Amino acid sequence: MPDTATATAGTDDARTHADVVRDLTSRWPEHRVAPSLGRIAALTELLGDPQHSYPVIHVTGTNGKGSTAAMIESLLRAAGLRTGRFTSPHLTSLTERIAIDGEPIADDRFDEVWGELEPYVAIVDERRIDGVSCTFFEIVTAMAFAAFADAPVDVAVVEVGLGGTWDATNVADAGVAVITPIDLDHTHLLGSTVAEIAREKAGIIKPGAHAILAGQPLEAAQVLLERCAEVGALPQREGIDFGVLGRQLAVDGQLVRLNGAEGPVEDVFVPLHGAHQASNAGIALAAVEAFLGLKALNPDVVREGFAQVTVPGRLEVVRRSPTVLLDAAHNPHGASAAVAAIGEAFDLNPLVGVVGVMGDKDVRGVLEALEPALTSVVVTQVASSSRGLPAEELGELAAEVFGAERVTVAPRLDDALDVAVGLAEDQGVGSPGVLVSGSVVLVGEARSLLVAQKSDAKGSAGTPDPGEEDDPDDDWDPLEADLGGDEPTDEEREAWT
C-alpha cells in the first residue's frame, strides 16, 4: 500500500473506534447496490492493487458461503498457510469481517487501516464515479484487501457480499472460484429466476480458474458450466468430481467421509450439524485441493482443519436447559436446511421459535419452512436495522401460517427470548428448546444477549439467562455497542446491516 504518512498527518488521534464505525456506516449501505466496479477499481488502483499481491479463493452462492469460507480458511491454516478471510455480514462487530489467521483484526488495527485509506477514499469520492461516492461495502472491501497485503497473508478467502459480477470483491482475480448452492434471494437486485441469479454469481469465475461447483438446480448448473466454457475455467462438480461419500451423527457434529483428490478421506469430524454442512465440507476440501494444484491434502491435516472450524450463528448452541439454538437462516432454502438438521441432530420437544426478519425477504417462505419444526413461535423485530419488519406485521403473517393460537408477539428481542424460554419450559415434557432464526442481524443481537462478550465458545449450562442481565438494555443492540453506546441514526442502521 502507498506511503500514507503525509496523507494522514492531519488525522485526529483522538478519534475513537466508535467514530470510525460512524464514519463508515454513514455511507451508502451494502444492501442498496450501486452496480459498478468503477469506484472500487479506482480506489484499489490508488492503493497499488493490494488484492493482486496474494492468491485469492473467491466464494459466492445463495446459502453456505460463510460456513464454506470458514472451512476453507481452517484447512489452509492447518496446512501451515497464513490466511486472510473477508466475510459479510457480521454478527456483532464490524471487525469480524476482516480476519487474519482466523482472528478478527483488533479495533485499533481496523481504525488504523481506515485512517490509511481515508485520504484515498476522499480522492475517489470527489470523482463521483457513476454519480455515487464510495459505498460502505466498497470501503470495507478495500480495507480487507489492504490489511491482507500488509499482514502479509499467503492466501485470502474472500466471500462475495451480494451476487458476484458487480460485487466489490470482484476486482480480485481468483484462481479458485467457489459457487455454493444457488436459490432465490435478493430477487429485486439479482433477478427473478435461478438462472438470472446464477448468471450474476458466475461473474466471479475468471479465465483459467478452477470453478468448484456445489450441487445446483439444473438451470443454475447450465449457466455456470456455460461460463466455465466461455472463459476456459476448469469446473469441478459436486457428486461427480468431489463430494460426501458418507456421514453419521456424532456428539456436537458429524463424522464424514469425503472424496478427495486422491481418494476417500475417512473419519473427518465436522463440528457442525446437518447434511448441508457436510456438503459444505466437501466443497471446502475441493477448493483447497484445487488451490494446491489438485494435490491431495494429508488426511491428518484435513481432520485437523475441519475439527477446528467455528461458525457462530449456524445452529449454534448458546444455552442448555432449555437448549437455545441460533441459526442465521434468512431465506426459505436456508430455513429448510436448518429444520432438517435440527430434526436429525436434536431431539427437542417442544421447540419454540423466536423469529425476526428483514422486510425485503421472502417472509412467508421463511415462516412456512420453519412451521413444521416449531411448536409455537414468538415473533420479534430486528432492532439494529431500519429494514427489520415490524413485529406486529410479522405477527399477522405468522398467524396465517401457524394459526393465531401458536403465535406470540414481543417486539423487543430480550422480551421475546424470555417468553420463548418460558413457553418451552412450561410445555416441555422431554427436552425443550428455543430456536432463534430469520435474520443474520437478529442472530447477532441474540448473541450479544446470550453469549459472553469475550468468549466464542459454543455455549454451556453456565451461559446466563436473558433475565440475568444487570441492565436489560446493556449491549443488546450490537450497533449501539459498536458506536460506543450512542443511539444510531436510521442511515447508520442501514449501512451496518
Phi, psi and omega in degrees: 000147183299158175294120184251013185302315181288317184296330185258009184301330183269006182298138180283111182295340182277357182294132182266171176299322177299324177296319179296314178302318180295320177303314185286317185282355175279355184267173179309123187286159187289336180278351177257092193283135171247091193291090178196142172263006185298313184290313182293324178294320178295319181293312181293330176296318177298330181275358182088022180049063182299335182291349178262005184266003178205155177289153184232138167251118188255133187235125172224180184140177179271315180228149176091001182298310184296315179297316181295318177299319179296320179293317178301312181299317182295321176296317180297320179293322177296332178278002175094012181264148174273128190242152164243145177223128177244121182226162175200156350285180177263167178269308186230342182211141179304327185295341178301333186292334183242108182240142175234128185053039174084000182240135176302144178293150182292156179306315184293326177289320176303313181296322180296317180297317178297319178299324179289325183275336191306314181295329178285325174299320180298322178297314180292321178303319181299333182280340178047055181297126184058026175078012185227139171287169178303135181274166177308309185293321178299318181292315181295324175299313179296323177299318179297312180302317181292318180297322179293320179293322181289333188305308345273164178257159175276333182200144177246134173257115190241118179268130176297143176282310182204121178079243181179293187306311184259009178287143183302330180295344187281006168284348172280147176250094187280138174281340177229123177247128183247126179243106177282176185306138181254134177212184180283123173193151183052040185296334179288347181246324189256346182127157187266357179235160178298323180296319179296317179295318178299322180296320178294317182287332181296345182296344178278350178280112186257162181307129177077003183281164166273131178248112181264109190251115173294165173304132188228156166303151186305317183294329176286316180301320180297316180297316182294319179291326175298319178297317178301316180294322182295320186253003179073032176273154180263109181277142170234126191248134177299136181090347178241305183261339179201173175149190181266124180267340179180158177201155176213153181295148175217165179296124178064026177165219181207156177253123185238157174241119188248148177271105182265182185298331182238027177120183184296143171248117189267157168053053178261115179275125176246115185279043179221158188254146170106151178299327180295327179284329173296318177298317177300324178297317177298319178297315182298316180297318179298321180295316182292319179294324175296318178300325181274012178085034181061031176261143181288141170282146172305130181306325178293326176292320177300313181296318180296315182299313181290324181298335183266001183293134170230131179225086181303144175082011176241094188046048180274128177274118182245359178199152173242155174057071356279161176294130175243121180252141172246128175220128189277016178305132183221013172216165185302321180298314179292321179294322178296320178295319179296317180299316179298318180293321179296316179298328182278318192258341184233138176252080187249124179206115000281166173240115182257131180268145166242112190235130171221144188221162171277145184291342182265013180261172174280080189295313180299319180299319178295314180298317181294326178291324181280332190307315183298336185269343189256132174290318176207170183222138172252116182265142184220187183235137173295123187274326190266019175214135176289350179277352182297133178290130179305141185302323182295318178294318179297322179298321179296317179291320179297324179297326178291327183273316186265336194093136187301328183293344181258005188242132172237140179253125177219097187302325179274135182297319181298321176295319181299319178296317178300315181297315183296317178298317178298316179297317181297318181289322181290323184271346190289127173243349180234260180237090183291152180210164177229133176244122175259121187200176176113341183197139174299320182293318178300317179297322176297319178296318179295322177297322179298328179278320195256340184249132178305135188301328185261012183234139174250022181296158184283359177115153178205174180296344181273358178297133186294148174291155176305324183281359184267004179294141174299320177226116185297346178270347186296120167059018180277346173257104186300324180294319178301321177295318179296333179267015176074023178096355179283147178288124182287152171278167178299321180295321179292323177296319180299312184293320185296332182255000000 
